[in-house]
């Protein structure tokens, strides 16, 4: 993998798409949890983050050129770092929390599941290069057999 192999426009578009979908779903589920207090919503909140990241990363990796292990780890680390920084800004304005809230140990521990989801998505999105098909032409004897 070379950094020139990455389509930076596609990379950035999918990073922002992943963040917007992830943050919107998180915001709606958190609001639902505050209004209902249901433990089931709490479970869904914990599951949605890796599932949203898995889906968006799979969409990215299925058409990504040079999808090897180095690229998967690079994309996973940089995407999660970017989402972490975007979350810090968004949480400050949406929830009114401190800028430093996303940089706590609890927030960092949750990134392990998201990292695993990104690596799994890269593996699932990997496609082998198509092999040329061997064409077997029929022989003259086979075509004009009585």
N, C-alpha and C positions, 0 to 999 in steps of 0.2 A: 504494500500500500504506500502510495505517495500522497502528500497533501494536495498535489495538483489533480489527483484522481477524483477528489471530492467536488461535487457541484455545490459551491457555497450558497448559491441562490436557493437551491432546493433544500439544503441543510438548514438554512435560516428559516425558510418558510415552514418546514415541518417542526422546527423547534418552537416557533411562535404558535403554530396551530396546536401543538401538544400542550403548551402552557395555557392557552386560552381555554381549550376544552377542559383540561385538568382543573384549572382555577374556577371556572364556571360551575362544573359539576360539584366540586368541593364546597363552594359557596352555597349552592342550593341544598346539598345534603346537610351542611352545618346548620342552615336556617331551619330545615325540617327537624333536625335533632333538637334544636332549641325550642321549637314549638311543641313537639310531641314528647320528647324525653325517652323515646323508645330505644331499648337496647339493640333492636334489630337495625335501626338506622345507624347506630354506633358501629355495628359490625360492617355494614355496607360502606361506611366512611373509610374504614380501615382497608377494605378490599378494593375500593374504586381507584385509588392512586396507582397501584401496580397494573390494574387491568386497563385503565385508560392509557398509561404509558406503553404497555404491551401492544395494544391495538395501533396506536399512532406510530410507534417504532417499527412495527411489522410493515405498515404501509410505506414507511421510509425505506427500510432495508430490502424490500422485495424488488425494487428497481434500482438500488444503489450499485454503481459499478465498483468492482474490487471489494466485495463484501467478504473480508477475511477477518480473522480474530483480532488483529491489530486495529482494523477500522472499527470493529464492534466495540472494543474497549475505549478507543478514542472518542467515538460518538457518544457512548454511554457516559463517560466522565464529563465531557464538555457540555452535553445536554443537561445533565443533572446539575452541574455547576451553574449553567445559564438559568435554568428554572429556579434554582435556589436564590440567585440574585434577583430575578424578576419577582419571586414570591416575597422577598424582603421588601421591595418597593411597594408591591400591590397590597400586602398586609398592613403596611403602615397607613396607606390611604383608605383602604376599605374597612379594616377592623380597628384602626387607631392604635395598633400595638407599637412597641418600640422597634426601631430599625434593627436592633440586635436580636430580636426574638427568634428568627429563623436560624441563628447561629448558635443555638443551644445544643447540648448533647442529645436530648430527646429527639429533636428535629433531625439531627444528623443520623441517628440510629435507624430511623425510618427509611433512609435512602438506600439501605442495603436491599430491601425488597424491590425498590424501583430500579436499582442497578441490575439485579438479577432479571427483572422483567425485560430490560433493554437487551441484555445478552441473549436471553431466550428468543426475543423477537428477531434479533440479528441471525440467530441460527435457523429459525423457522422461515425467515425471509430469504435465506440463501438459495439460489438456484444455480444449478450446474449449467455450463455452456452447452447449448444443444449440439449433439453429435450429428455429423452428416449421415443421412440414411443411405444404406447401400441399396441401389436399385438393381434388381435382378431382371434383366430383359428375358422374355421367353425365347427359346430357341426356335428356329424355323420348323424343326420336326414337331415341336409341341403345339405350334399354332395350326399347322396343316396336317394334322394326324387324321387318317380316315376314320 
